[in-house]
Amino acid sequence: MKHEIGVAFVPGADETLPLPAYQSAGAAGADVCANLDASDRVDGILLRPGMRALVPTGLRLAIPAGFEVQVRARSGLALQHGIALVNAPGTIDSDYRGPLGVLVINLGQVDFTVTHGMRIAQLVVAPVMQAGFALADLDGTPRGTGGFGSTGVAP
């Protein structure tokens, strides 16, 4: 079952770039392009190792109630260049209508340039529910209060 996500360009965006699109029939994420500000379109955005930047997509989304859009890294950029998302996955709430930006970081060892039109991230549409939170007496479990690493190490 497909749900439709409304998309609009922000003022000044390059409207010749494609909308988010799935690159294969079984893809979970739709690739989204960097839609750089006019002043950055020629040279791109230079990311030195350890630097981060908010990369504009030139888009705003209308996400249906009961859904979110998750912004995730592209595996090729991560493997080949060390480009990751600072807040992976990022969440776009259904009631947000502002510009969509992708917060990237260069975890690699060499400079990387984000170019205009580059597929910079992928968008995954996911259902969400809101829960109520209330004080309660918590029952015990075999794990108990064990935190990070408490379930043991793989053999």
Secondary structure, 3 states (H helix, E strand, C coil): CCCCCEEEECCCCCCCCCCCEECCCCCCCEEEECCCCHHHCCCCEEECCCCEEEEEEEEEEECCCCEEEEEECCHHHHHHHCEEECCCCEEECCCCCCEEEEEEEECCCCCEEECCCCEEEEEEEEECCCCCCCCCCCCCCCCCCCCCCCCCCCC
